[in-house]
Each structure stands twice: as C-alpha cells, then as structure tokens.
C-alpha cells in the first residue's frame, strides 16, 4: 500500500492528536525534524549514543 501525502494529511486532520499520523505526515513531506545535538539530554549528560550507520555496522554487517 502506498500512502500519498494528501491522504496522510486527510487522516491527520480527522485525528489531529494521533502521534503516528503526525509522524507519517511530517516525514512523507520530506521535512523531518531536527535539533542541535548539543541541546539534547544525552549530550548535556555525556551519555554515549550511536547513529544509524554505526548501529548497522555493529549489528548487521557480517
């Protein structure tokens, strides 16, 4: 099944508090979300994290 942006926006309009529908509508439009890494909880507390590329390398590369 392929969801079009207009259909996702219609679904979101019908249920504006649905987090899953918000996520789908935002990312389908190619906008995504971003924030400064230095402002994150993990950065402020020196909690190590990994990005997708590193996770794949460590967990899927064989």
PDBQT receptor file of N, H, CA, C and O in Angstrom, charges set to zero:
ATOM      1  N   UNK A   1       0.842  -1.177   0.000  1.00  0.00    +0.000 N 
ATOM      2  CA  UNK A   1       0.000   0.000   0.000  1.00  0.00    +0.000 C 
ATOM      3  C   UNK A   1       0.888   1.242   0.000  1.00  0.00    +0.000 C 
ATOM      4  O   UNK A   1       1.842   1.325   0.773  1.00  0.00    +0.000 OA
ATOM      5  N   UNK A   2       0.579   2.192  -0.855  1.00  0.00    +0.000 N 
ATOM      6  H   UNK A   2      -0.196   2.124  -1.483  1.00  0.00    +0.000 HD
ATOM      7  CA  UNK A   2       1.308   3.457  -0.923  1.00  0.00    +0.000 C 
ATOM      8  C   UNK A   2       0.400   4.554  -0.397  1.00  0.00    +0.000 C 
ATOM      9  O   UNK A   2      -0.731   4.710  -0.857  1.00  0.00    +0.000 OA
ATOM     10  N   UNK A   3       0.896   5.309   0.562  1.00  0.00    +0.000 N 
ATOM     11  H   UNK A   3       1.815   5.182   0.936  1.00  0.00    +0.000 HD
ATOM     12  CA  UNK A   3       0.141   6.423   1.109  1.00  0.00    +0.000 C 
ATOM     13  C   UNK A   3       0.597   7.705   0.425  1.00  0.00    +0.000 C 
ATOM     14  O   UNK A   3       1.796   7.973   0.350  1.00  0.00    +0.000 OA
ATOM     15  N   UNK A   4      -0.324   8.479  -0.062  1.00  0.00    +0.000 N 
ATOM     16  H   UNK A   4      -1.298   8.262  -0.001  1.00  0.00    +0.000 HD
ATOM     17  CA  UNK A   4       0.025   9.765  -0.651  1.00  0.00    +0.000 C 
ATOM     18  C   UNK A   4       0.040  10.824   0.451  1.00  0.00    +0.000 C 
ATOM     19  O   UNK A   4      -0.589  10.662   1.497  1.00  0.00    +0.000 OA
ATOM     20  N   UNK A   5       0.761  11.897   0.199  1.00  0.00    +0.000 N 
ATOM     21  H   UNK A   5       1.272  12.029  -0.651  1.00  0.00    +0.000 HD
ATOM     22  CA  UNK A   5       0.792  12.980   1.184  1.00  0.00    +0.000 C 
ATOM     23  C   UNK A   5      -0.613  13.522   1.440  1.00  0.00    +0.000 C 
ATOM     24  O   UNK A   5      -0.980  13.706   2.601  1.00  0.00    +0.000 OA
ATOM     25  N   UNK A   6      -1.414  13.786   0.403  1.00  0.00    +0.000 N 
ATOM     26  H   UNK A   6      -1.115  13.637  -0.540  1.00  0.00    +0.000 HD
ATOM     27  CA  UNK A   6      -2.772  14.277   0.684  1.00  0.00    +0.000 C 
ATOM     28  C   UNK A   6      -3.603  13.325   1.546  1.00  0.00    +0.000 C 
ATOM     29  O   UNK A   6      -4.346  13.773   2.419  1.00  0.00    +0.000 OA
ATOM     30  N   UNK A   7      -3.483  12.013   1.308  1.00  0.00    +0.000 N 
ATOM     31  H   UNK A   7      -2.879  11.649   0.599  1.00  0.00    +0.000 HD
ATOM     32  CA  UNK A   7      -4.271  11.074   2.122  1.00  0.00    +0.000 C 
ATOM     33  C   UNK A   7      -3.778  11.062   3.571  1.00  0.00    +0.000 C 
ATOM     34  O   UNK A   7      -4.581  10.951   4.497  1.00  0.00    +0.000 OA
ATOM     35  N   UNK A   8      -2.475  11.176   3.766  1.00  0.00    +0.000 N 
ATOM     36  H   UNK A   8      -1.823  11.267   3.013  1.00  0.00    +0.000 HD
ATOM     37  CA  UNK A   8      -1.944  11.228   5.130  1.00  0.00    +0.000 C 
ATOM     38  C   UNK A   8      -2.388  12.497   5.846  1.00  0.00    +0.000 C 
ATOM     39  O   UNK A   8      -2.707  12.462   7.034  1.00  0.00    +0.000 OA
ATOM     40  N   UNK A   9      -2.410  13.612   5.130  1.00  0.00    +0.000 N 
ATOM     41  H   UNK A   9      -2.151  13.641   4.165  1.00  0.00    +0.000 HD
ATOM     42  CA  UNK A   9      -2.857  14.866   5.727  1.00  0.00    +0.000 C 
ATOM     43  C   UNK A   9      -4.344  14.824   6.058  1.00  0.00    +0.000 C 
ATOM     44  O   UNK A   9      -4.772  15.384   7.066  1.00  0.00    +0.000 OA
ATOM     45  N   UNK A  10      -5.131  14.164   5.215  1.00  0.00    +0.000 N 
ATOM     46  H   UNK A  10      -4.783  13.708   4.395  1.00  0.00    +0.000 HD
ATOM     47  CA  UNK A  10      -6.554  13.993   5.497  1.00  0.00    +0.000 C 
ATOM     48  C   UNK A  10      -6.762  13.160   6.763  1.00  0.00    +0.000 C 
ATOM     49  O   UNK A  10      -7.587  13.496   7.612  1.00  0.00    +0.000 OA
ATOM     50  N   UNK A  11      -6.005  12.076   6.875  1.00  0.00    +0.000 N 
ATOM     51  H   UNK A  11      -5.334  11.803   6.185  1.00  0.00    +0.000 HD
ATOM     52  CA  UNK A  11      -6.104  11.231   8.074  1.00  0.00    +0.000 C 
ATOM     53  C   UNK A  11      -5.717  12.011   9.322  1.00  0.00    +0.000 C 
ATOM     54  O   UNK A  11      -6.357  11.886  10.366  1.00  0.00    +0.000 OA
ATOM     55  N   UNK A  12      -4.665  12.817   9.208  1.00  0.00    +0.000 N 
ATOM     56  H   UNK A  12      -4.144  12.918   8.360  1.00  0.00    +0.000 HD
ATOM     57  CA  UNK A  12      -4.225  13.620  10.347  1.00  0.00    +0.000 C 
ATOM     58  C   UNK A  12      -5.283  14.662  10.715  1.00  0.00    +0.000 C 
ATOM     59  O   UNK A  12      -5.536  14.896  11.896  1.00  0.00    +0.000 OA
ATOM     60  N   UNK A  13      -5.889  15.274   9.731  1.00  0.00    +0.000 N 
ATOM     61  H   UNK A  13      -5.683  15.084   8.771  1.00  0.00    +0.000 HD
ATOM     62  CA  UNK A  13      -6.933  16.266  10.001  1.00  0.00    +0.000 C 
ATOM     63  C   UNK A  13      -8.123  15.638  10.734  1.00  0.00    +0.000 C 
ATOM     64  O   UNK A  13      -8.762  16.281  11.567  1.00  0.00    +0.000 OA
ATOM     65  N   UNK A  14      -8.404  14.389  10.416  1.00  0.00    +0.000 N 
ATOM     66  H   UNK A  14      -7.884  13.867   9.740  1.00  0.00    +0.000 HD
ATOM     67  CA  UNK A  14      -9.510  13.681  11.061  1.00  0.00    +0.000 C 
ATOM     68  C   UNK A  14      -9.177  13.243  12.480  1.00  0.00    +0.000 C 
ATOM     69  O   UNK A  14     -10.077  12.991  13.281  1.00  0.00    +0.000 OA
ATOM     70  N   UNK A  15      -7.877  13.151  12.797  1.00  0.00    +0.000 N 
ATOM     71  H   UNK A  15      -7.146  13.356  12.146  1.00  0.00    +0.000 HD
ATOM     72  CA  UNK A  15      -7.436  12.669  14.111  1.00  0.00    +0.000 C 
ATOM     73  C   UNK A  15      -6.143  13.403  14.485  1.00  0.00    +0.000 C 
ATOM     74  O   UNK A  15      -5.076  12.791  14.529  1.00  0.00    +0.000 OA
ATOM     75  N   UNK A  16      -6.236  14.723  14.756  1.00  0.00    +0.000 N 
ATOM     76  H   UNK A  16      -7.103  15.220  14.720  1.00  0.00    +0.000 HD
ATOM     77  CA  UNK A  16      -5.034  15.549  14.926  1.00  0.00    +0.000 C 
ATOM     78  C   UNK A  16      -4.159  15.222  16.131  1.00  0.00    +0.000 C 
ATOM     79  O   UNK A  16      -3.014  15.671  16.188  1.00  0.00    +0.000 OA
ATOM     80  N   UNK A  17      -4.651  14.469  17.072  1.00  0.00    +0.000 N 
ATOM     81  H   UNK A  17      -5.581  14.104  17.025  1.00  0.00    +0.000 HD
ATOM     82  CA  UNK A  17      -3.835  14.119  18.239  1.00  0.00    +0.000 C 
ATOM     83  C   UNK A  17      -3.123  12.781  18.094  1.00  0.00    +0.000 C 
ATOM     84  O   UNK A  17      -2.415  12.353  19.005  1.00  0.00    +0.000 OA
ATOM     85  N   UNK A  18      -3.304  12.118  16.959  1.00  0.00    +0.000 N 
ATOM     86  H   UNK A  18      -3.879  12.466  16.218  1.00  0.00    +0.000 HD
ATOM     87  CA  UNK A  18      -2.709  10.807  16.724  1.00  0.00    +0.000 C 
ATOM     88  C   UNK A  18      -1.225  10.983  16.359  1.00  0.00    +0.000 C 
ATOM     89  O   UNK A  18      -0.896  11.493  15.288  1.00  0.00    +0.000 OA
ATOM     90  N   UNK A  19      -0.353  10.560  17.251  1.00  0.00    +0.000 N 
ATOM     91  H   UNK A  19      -0.620  10.146  18.121  1.00  0.00    +0.000 HD
ATOM     92  CA  UNK A  19       1.084  10.754  17.070  1.00  0.00    +0.000 C 
ATOM     93  C   UNK A  19       1.606  10.011  15.843  1.00  0.00    +0.000 C 
ATOM     94  O   UNK A  19       2.463  10.531  15.128  1.00  0.00    +0.000 OA
ATOM     95  N   UNK A  20       1.113   8.828  15.592  1.00  0.00    +0.000 N 
ATOM     96  H   UNK A  20       0.417   8.405  16.173  1.00  0.00    +0.000 HD
ATOM     97  CA  UNK A  20       1.557   8.063  14.431  1.00  0.00    +0.000 C 
ATOM     98  C   UNK A  20       1.202   8.791  13.146  1.00  0.00    +0.000 C 
ATOM     99  O   UNK A  20       2.010   8.848  12.219  1.00  0.00    +0.000 OA
ATOM    100  N   UNK A  21       0.013   9.341  13.085  1.00  0.00    +0.000 N 
ATOM    101  H   UNK A  21      -0.644   9.294  13.839  1.00  0.00    +0.000 HD
ATOM    102  CA  UNK A  21      -0.391  10.081  11.890  1.00  0.00    +0.000 C 
ATOM    103  C   UNK A  21       0.426  11.355  11.722  1.00  0.00    +0.000 C 
ATOM    104  O   UNK A  21       0.737  11.748  10.597  1.00  0.00    +0.000 OA
ATOM    105  N   UNK A  22       0.772  11.996  12.819  1.00  0.00    +0.000 N 
ATOM    106  H   UNK A  22       0.520  11.677  13.733  1.00  0.00    +0.000 HD
ATOM    107  CA  UNK A  22       1.645  13.180  12.745  1.00  0.00    +0.000 C 
ATOM    108  C   UNK A  22       2.998  12.798  12.160  1.00  0.00    +0.000 C 
ATOM    109  O   UNK A  22       3.504  13.464  11.256  1.00  0.00    +0.000 OA
ATOM    110  N   UNK A  23       3.571  11.736  12.675  1.00  0.00    +0.000 N 
ATOM    111  H   UNK A  23       3.160  11.196  13.409  1.00  0.00    +0.000 HD
ATOM    112  CA  UNK A  23       4.885  11.258  12.217  1.00  0.00    +0.000 C 
ATOM    113  C   UNK A  23       4.859  10.962  10.726  1.00  0.00    +0.000 C 
ATOM    114  O   UNK A  23       5.731  11.412   9.983  1.00  0.00    +0.000 OA
ATOM    115  N   UNK A  24       3.871  10.215  10.295  1.00  0.00    +0.000 N 
ATOM    116  H   UNK A  24       3.163   9.850  10.898  1.00  0.00    +0.000 HD
ATOM    117  CA  UNK A  24       3.769   9.854   8.877  1.00  0.00    +0.000 C 
ATOM    118  C   UNK A  24       3.637  11.089   7.997  1.00  0.00    +0.000 C 
ATOM    119  O   UNK A  24       4.314  11.203   6.975  1.00  0.00    +0.000 OA
ATOM    120  N   UNK A  25       2.765  12.012   8.393  1.00  0.00    +0.000 N 
ATOM    121  H   UNK A  25       2.215  11.919   9.223  1.00  0.00    +0.000 HD
ATOM    122  CA  UNK A  25       2.520  13.202   7.582  1.00  0.00    +0.000 C 
ATOM    123  C   UNK A  25       3.770  14.075   7.476  1.00  0.00    +0.000 C 
ATOM    124  O   UNK A  25       4.081  14.582   6.399  1.00  0.00    +0.000 OA
ATOM    125  N   UNK A  26       4.476  14.250   8.572  1.00  0.00    +0.000 N 
ATOM    126  H   UNK A  26       4.223  13.838   9.447  1.00  0.00    +0.000 HD
ATOM    127  CA  UNK A  26       5.681  15.091   8.553  1.00  0.00    +0.000 C 
ATOM    128  C   UNK A  26       6.762  14.474   7.684  1.00  0.00    +0.000 C 
ATOM    129  O   UNK A  26       7.323  15.154   6.826  1.00  0.00    +0.000 OA
ATOM    130  N   UNK A  27       7.061  13.216   7.887  1.00  0.00    +0.000 N 
ATOM    131  H   UNK A  27       6.605  12.663   8.585  1.00  0.00    +0.000 HD
ATOM    132  CA  UNK A  27       8.157  12.599   7.144  1.00  0.00    +0.000 C 
ATOM    133  C   UNK A  27       7.799  12.339   5.687  1.00  0.00    +0.000 C 
ATOM    134  O   UNK A  27       8.687  12.312   4.835  1.00  0.00    +0.000 OA
ATOM    135  N   UNK A  28       6.534  12.150   5.384  1.00  0.00    +0.000 N 
ATOM    136  H   UNK A  28       5.812  12.172   6.076  1.00  0.00    +0.000 HD
ATOM    137  CA  UNK A  28       6.127  11.957   3.985  1.00  0.00    +0.000 C 
ATOM    138  C   UNK A  28       6.371  13.215   3.168  1.00  0.00    +0.000 C 
ATOM    139  O   UNK A  28       6.580  13.146   1.957  1.00  0.00    +0.000 OA
ATOM    140  N   UNK A  29       6.346  14.359   3.828  1.00  0.00    +0.000 N 
ATOM    141  H   UNK A  29       6.177  14.416   4.812  1.00  0.00    +0.000 HD
ATOM    142  CA  UNK A  29       6.559  15.622   3.140  1.00  0.00    +0.000 C 
ATOM    143  C   UNK A  29       8.038  15.938   2.960  1.00  0.00    +0.000 C 
ATOM    144  O   UNK A  29       8.390  16.943   2.341  1.00  0.00    +0.000 OA
ATOM    145  N   UNK A  30       8.904  15.085   3.498  1.00  0.00    +0.000 N 
ATOM    146  H   UNK A  30       8.619  14.269   4.000  1.00  0.00    +0.000 HD
ATOM    147  CA  UNK A  30      10.335  15.285   3.333  1.00  0.00    +0.000 C 
ATOM    148  C   UNK A  30      10.923  16.327   4.258  1.00  0.00    +0.000 C 
ATOM    149  O   UNK A  30      12.064  16.745   4.064  1.00  0.00    +0.000 OA
ATOM    150  N   UNK A  31      10.188  16.748   5.240  1.00  0.00    +0.000 N 
ATOM    151  H   UNK A  31       9.261  16.408   5.398  1.00  0.00    +0.000 HD
ATOM    152  CA  UNK A  31      10.681  17.775   6.157  1.00  0.00    +0.000 C 
ATOM    153  C   UNK A  31      11.479  17.181   7.302  1.00  0.00    +0.000 C 
ATOM    154  O   UNK A  31      12.571  17.648   7.627  1.00  0.00    +0.000 OA
ATOM    155  N   UNK A  32      10.926  16.154   7.903  1.00  0.00    +0.000 N 
ATOM    156  H   UNK A  32      10.040  15.774   7.640  1.00  0.00    +0.000 HD
ATOM    157  CA  UNK A  32      11.579  15.563   9.061  1.00  0.00    +0.000 C 
ATOM    158  C   UNK A  32      11.652  16.546  10.206  1.00  0.00    +0.000 C 
ATOM    159  O   UNK A  32      11.015  17.599  10.177  1.00  0.00    +0.000 OA
ATOM    160  N   UNK A  33      12.416  16.207  11.195  1.00  0.00    +0.000 N 
ATOM    161  H   UNK A  33      12.934  15.352  11.218  1.00  0.00    +0.000 HD
ATOM    162  CA  UNK A  33      12.629  17.088  12.334  1.00  0.00    +0.000 C 
ATOM    163  C   UNK A  33      14.110  17.066  12.675  1.00  0.00    +0.000 C 
ATOM    164  O   UNK A  33      14.805  16.084  12.411  1.00  0.00    +0.000 OA
ATOM    165  N   UNK A  34      14.573  18.130  13.248  1.00  0.00    +0.000 N 
ATOM    166  H   UNK A  34      14.009  18.927  13.462  1.00  0.00    +0.000 HD
ATOM    167  CA  UNK A  34      15.986  18.201  13.622  1.00  0.00    +0.000 C 
ATOM    168  C   UNK A  34      16.155  19.164  14.786  1.00  0.00    +0.000 C 
ATOM    169  O   UNK A  34      15.340  20.061  15.000  1.00  0.00    +0.000 OA
ATOM    170  N   UNK A  35      17.214  18.959  15.519  1.00  0.00    +0.000 N 
ATOM    171  H   UNK A  35      17.876  18.230  15.346  1.00  0.00    +0.000 HD
ATOM    172  CA  UNK A  35      17.552  19.855  16.613  1.00  0.00    +0.000 C 
ATOM    173  C   UNK A  35      19.051  19.777  16.812  1.00  0.00    +0.000 C 
ATOM    174  O   UNK A  35      19.696  18.823  16.376  1.00  0.00    +0.000 OA
ATOM    175  N   UNK A  36      19.595  20.767  17.461  1.00  0.00    +0.000 N 
ATOM    176  H   UNK A  36      19.071  21.542  17.815  1.00  0.00    +0.000 HD
ATOM    177  CA  UNK A  36      21.040  20.807  17.707  1.00  0.00    +0.000 C 
ATOM    178  C   UNK A  36      21.430  19.681  18.655  1.00  0.00    +0.000 C 
ATOM    179  O   UNK A  36      20.826  19.511  19.715  1.00  0.00    +0.000 OA
ATOM    180  N   UNK A  37      22.431  18.923  18.270  1.00  0.00    +0.000 N 
ATOM    181  H   UNK A  37      22.921  19.061  17.410  1.00  0.00    +0.000 HD
ATOM    182  CA  UNK A  37      22.865  17.783  19.083  1.00  0.00    +0.000 C 
ATOM    183  C   UNK A  37      23.304  18.228  20.479  1.00  0.00    +0.000 C 
ATOM    184  O   UNK A  37      23.052  17.531  21.461  1.00  0.00    +0.000 OA
ATOM    185  N   UNK A  38      23.963  19.392  20.567  1.00  0.00    +0.000 N 
ATOM    186  H   UNK A  38      24.167  19.959  19.768  1.00  0.00    +0.000 HD
ATOM    187  CA  UNK A  38      24.446  19.876  21.863  1.00  0.00    +0.000 C 
ATOM    188  C   UNK A  38      23.320  20.179  22.843  1.00  0.00    +0.000 C 
ATOM    189  O   UNK A  38      23.548  20.233  24.051  1.00  0.00    +0.000 OA
ATOM    190  N   UNK A  39      22.107  20.375  22.334  1.00  0.00    +0.000 N 
ATOM    191  H   UNK A  39      21.921  20.331  21.352  1.00  0.00    +0.000 HD
ATOM    192  CA  UNK A  39      20.963  20.683  23.190  1.00  0.00    +0.000 C 
ATOM    193  C   UNK A  39      20.237  19.448  23.688  1.00  0.00    +0.000 C 
ATOM    194  O   UNK A  39      19.274  19.566  24.446  1.00  0.00    +0.000 OA
ATOM    195  N   UNK A  40      20.678  18.264  23.280  1.00  0.00    +0.000 N 
ATOM    196  H   UNK A  40      21.460  18.168  22.665  1.00  0.00    +0.000 HD
ATOM    197  CA  UNK A  40      19.969  17.050  23.684  1.00  0.00    +0.000 C 
ATOM    198  C   UNK A  40      20.329  16.647  25.113  1.00  0.00    +0.000 C 
ATOM    199  O   UNK A  40      21.393  16.993  25.626  1.00  0.00    +0.000 OA
ATOM    200  N   UNK A  41      19.433  15.925  25.726  1.00  0.00    +0.000 N 
ATOM    201  H   UNK A  41      18.569  15.644  25.309  1.00  0.00    +0.000 HD
ATOM    202  CA  UNK A  41      19.665  15.404  27.076  1.00  0.00    +0.000 C 
ATOM    203  C   UNK A  41      20.936  14.563  27.105  1.00  0.00    +0.000 C 
ATOM    204  O   UNK A  41      21.760  14.700  28.009  1.00  0.00    +0.000 OA
ATOM    205  N   UNK A  42      21.089  13.692  26.110  1.00  0.00    +0.000 N 
ATOM    206  H   UNK A  42      20.419  13.581  25.375  1.00  0.00    +0.000 HD
ATOM    207  CA  UNK A  42      22.254  12.807  26.090  1.00  0.00    +0.000 C 
ATOM    208  C   UNK A  42      23.554  13.588  26.018  1.00  0.00    +0.000 C 
ATOM    209  O   UNK A  42      24.507  13.252  26.720  1.00  0.00    +0.000 OA
ATOM    210  N   UNK A  43      23.617  14.611  25.195  1.00  0.00    +0.000 N 
ATOM    211  H   UNK A  43      22.843  14.884  24.625  1.00  0.00    +0.000 HD
ATOM    212  CA  UNK A  43      24.842  15.405  25.079  1.00  0.00    +0.000 C 
ATOM    213  C   UNK A  43      25.132  16.158  26.374  1.00  0.00    +0.000 C 
ATOM    214  O   UNK A  43      26.274  16.202  26.831  1.00  0.00    +0.000 OA
ATOM    215  N   UNK A  44      24.109  16.739  26.953  1.00  0.00    +0.000 N 
ATOM    216  H   UNK A  44      23.181  16.703  26.581  1.00  0.00    +0.000 HD
ATOM    217  CA  UNK A  44      24.304  17.504  28.205  1.00  0.00    +0.000 C 
ATOM    218  C   UNK A  44      24.766  16.618  29.351  1.00  0.00    +0.000 C 
ATOM    219  O   UNK A  44      25.428  17.096  30.273  1.00  0.00    +0.000 OA
ATOM    220  N   UNK A  45      24.426  15.333  29.307  1.00  0.00    +0.000 N 
ATOM    221  H   UNK A  45      23.889  14.945  28.559  1.00  0.00    +0.000 HD
ATOM    222  CA  UNK A  45      24.795  14.410  30.387  1.00  0.00    +0.000 C 
ATOM    223  C   UNK A  45      25.876  13.417  29.974  1.00  0.00    +0.000 C 
ATOM    224  O   UNK A  45      26.120  12.429  30.666  1.00  0.00    +0.000 OA
ATOM    225  N   UNK A  46      26.518  13.685  28.845  1.00  0.00    +0.000 N 
ATOM    226  H   UNK A  46      26.320  14.488  28.283  1.00  0.00    +0.000 HD
ATOM    227  CA  UNK A  46      27.619  12.851  28.343  1.00  0.00    +0.000 C 
ATOM    228  C   UNK A  46      27.223  11.380  28.225  1.00  0.00    +0.000 C 
ATOM    229  O   UNK A  46      27.999  10.494  28.582  1.00  0.00    +0.000 OA
ATOM    230  N   UNK A  47      26.025  11.127  27.729  1.00  0.00    +0.000 N 
ATOM    231  H   UNK A  47      25.394  11.847  27.440  1.00  0.00    +0.000 HD
ATOM    232  CA  UNK A  47      25.538   9.765  27.520  1.00  0.00    +0.000 C 
ATOM    233  C   UNK A  47      25.854   9.390  26.075  1.00  0.00    +0.000 C 
ATOM    234  O   UNK A  47      25.364  10.035  25.149  1.00  0.00    +0.000 OA
ATOM    235  N   UNK A  48      26.662   8.358  25.876  1.00  0.00    +0.000 N 
ATOM    236  H   UNK A  48      27.060   7.834  26.629  1.00  0.00    +0.000 HD
ATOM    237  CA  UNK A  48      27.032   7.988  24.509  1.00  0.00    +0.000 C 
ATOM    238  C   UNK A  48      25.833   7.439  23.730  1.00  0.00    +0.000 C 
ATOM    239  O   UNK A  48      25.010   6.701  24.271  1.00  0.00    +0.000 OA
ATOM    240  N   UNK A  49      25.754   7.808  22.473  1.00  0.00    +0.000 N 
ATOM    241  H   UNK A  49      26.423   8.407  22.033  1.00  0.00    +0.000 HD
ATOM    242  CA  UNK A  49      24.722   7.314  21.573  1.00  0.00    +0.000 C 
ATOM    243  C   UNK A  49      25.389   6.910  20.264  1.00  0.00    +0.000 C 
ATOM    244  O   UNK A  49      26.570   7.179  20.046  1.00  0.00    +0.000 OA
ATOM    245  N   UNK A  50      24.627   6.268  19.408  1.00  0.00    +0.000 N 
ATOM    246  H   UNK A  50      23.668   6.049  19.585  1.00  0.00    +0.000 HD
ATOM    247  CA  UNK A  50      25.157   5.863  18.114  1.00  0.00    +0.000 C 
ATOM    248  C   UNK A  50      24.206   6.326  17.016  1.00  0.00    +0.000 C 
ATOM    249  O   UNK A  50      23.016   6.529  17.257  1.00  0.00    +0.000 OA
ATOM    250  N   UNK A  51      24.735   6.487  15.827  1.00  0.00    +0.000 N 
ATOM    251  H   UNK A  51      25.701   6.321  15.631  1.00  0.00    +0.000 HD
ATOM    252  CA  UNK A  51      23.870   6.837  14.709  1.00  0.00    +0.000 C 
ATOM    253  C   UNK A  51      23.521   5.562  13.946  1.00  0.00    +0.000 C 
ATOM    254  O   UNK A  51      24.043   4.485  14.235  1.00  0.00    +0.000 OA
ATOM    255  N   UNK A  52      22.646   5.702  12.987  1.00  0.00    +0.000 N 
ATOM    256  H   UNK A  52      22.222   6.577  12.753  1.00  0.00    +0.000 HD
ATOM    257  CA  UNK A  52      22.182   4.533  12.242  1.00  0.00    +0.000 C 
ATOM    258  C   UNK A  52      23.322   3.805  11.545  1.00  0.00    +0.000 C 
ATOM    259  O   UNK A  52      23.405   2.578  11.605  1.00  0.00    +0.000 OA
ATOM    260  N   UNK A  53      24.191   4.542  10.893  1.00  0.00    +0.000 N 
ATOM    261  H   UNK A  53      24.125   5.538  10.845  1.00  0.00    +0.000 HD
ATOM    262  CA  UNK A  53      25.309   3.925  10.164  1.00  0.00    +0.000 C 
ATOM    263  C   UNK A  53      26.169   3.058  11.101  1.00  0.00    +0.000 C 
ATOM    264  O   UNK A  53      26.537   1.934  10.758  1.00  0.00    +0.000 OA
ATOM    265  N   UNK A  54      26.479   3.597  12.280  1.00  0.00    +0.000 N 
ATOM    266  H   UNK A  54      26.181   4.510  12.559  1.00  0.00    +0.000 HD
ATOM    267  CA  UNK A  54      27.298   2.840  13.240  1.00  0.00    +0.000 C 
ATOM    268  C   UNK A  54      26.552   1.621  13.762  1.00  0.00    +0.000 C 
ATOM    269  O   UNK A  54      27.142   0.550  13.911  1.00  0.00    +0.000 OA
ATOM    270  N   UNK A  55      25.250   1.774  14.045  1.00  0.00    +0.000 N 
ATOM    271  H   UNK A  55      24.771   2.643  13.924  1.00  0.00    +0.000 HD
ATOM    272  CA  UNK A  55      24.467   0.657  14.544  1.00  0.00    +0.000 C 
ATOM    273  C   UNK A  55      24.442  -0.478  13.530  1.00  0.00    +0.000 C 
ATOM    274  O   UNK A  55      24.611  -1.643  13.891  1.00  0.00    +0.000 OA
ATOM    275  N   UNK A  56      24.233  -0.140  12.264  1.00  0.00    +0.000 N 
ATOM    276  H   UNK A  56      24.096   0.807  11.971  1.00  0.00    +0.000 HD
ATOM    277  CA  UNK A  56      24.205  -1.153  11.211  1.00  0.00    +0.000 C 
ATOM    278  C   UNK A  56      25.553  -1.853  11.132  1.00  0.00    +0.000 C 
ATOM    279  O   UNK A  56      25.621  -3.079  11.042  1.00  0.00    +0.000 OA
ATOM    280  N   UNK A  57      26.610  -1.080  11.166  1.00  0.00    +0.000 N 
ATOM    281  H   UNK A  57      26.554  -0.084  11.239  1.00  0.00    +0.000 HD
ATOM    282  CA  UNK A  57      27.961  -1.650  11.099  1.00  0.00    +0.000 C 
ATOM    283  C   UNK A  57      28.200  -2.640  12.226  1.00  0.00    +0.000 C 
ATOM    284  O   UNK A  57      28.779  -3.706  12.019  1.00  0.00    +0.000 OA
ATOM    285  N   UNK A  58      27.748  -2.278  13.419  1.00  0.00    +0.000 N 
ATOM    286  H   UNK A  58      27.278  -1.411  13.587  1.00  0.00    +0.000 HD
ATOM    287  CA  UNK A  58      27.979  -3.135  14.588  1.00  0.00    +0.000 C 
ATOM    288  C   UNK A  58      27.014  -4.315  14.683  1.00  0.00    +0.000 C 
ATOM    289  O   UNK A  58      27.352  -5.345  15.266  1.00  0.00    +0.000 OA
ATOM    290  N   UNK A  59      25.827  -4.173  14.121  1.00  0.00    +0.000 N 
ATOM    291  H   UNK A  59      25.553  -3.336  13.648  1.00  0.00    +0.000 HD
ATOM    292  CA  UNK A  59      24.797  -5.193  14.341  1.00  0.00    +0.000 C 
ATOM    293  C   UNK A  59      24.372  -5.973  13.105  1.00  0.00    +0.000 C 
ATOM    294  O   UNK A  59      23.833  -7.072  13.236  1.00  0.00    +0.000 OA
ATOM    295  N   UNK A  60      24.594  -5.444  11.922  1.00  0.00    +0.000 N 
ATOM    296  H   UNK A  60      25.032  -4.552  11.816  1.00  0.00    +0.000 HD
ATOM    297  CA  UNK A  60      24.115  -6.131  10.733  1.00  0.00    +0.000 C 
ATOM    298  C   UNK A  60      25.224  -6.543   9.769  1.00  0.00    +0.000 C 
ATOM    299  O   UNK A  60      25.075  -7.498   9.007  1.00  0.00    +0.000 OA
ATOM    300  N   UNK A  61      26.322  -5.824   9.811  1.00  0.00    +0.000 N 
ATOM    301  H   UNK A  61      26.443  -5.048  10.431  1.00  0.00    +0.000 HD
ATOM    302  CA  UNK A  61      27.410  -6.153   8.907  1.00  0.00    +0.000 C 
ATOM    303  C   UNK A  61      27.984  -7.516   9.296  1.00  0.00    +0.000 C 
ATOM    304  O   UNK A  61      28.224  -7.793  10.471  1.00  0.00    +0.000 OA
ATOM    305  N   UNK A  62      28.193  -8.335   8.311  1.00  0.00    +0.000 N 
ATOM    306  H   UNK A  62      27.998  -8.109   7.357  1.00  0.00    +0.000 HD
ATOM    307  CA  UNK A  62      28.666  -9.664   8.669  1.00  0.00    +0.000 C 
ATOM    308  C   UNK A  62      29.760 -10.041   7.854  1.00  0.00    +0.000 C 
ATOM    309  O   UNK A  62      30.297 -11.137   8.010  1.00  0.00    +0.000 OA
TER     310      UNK A  62
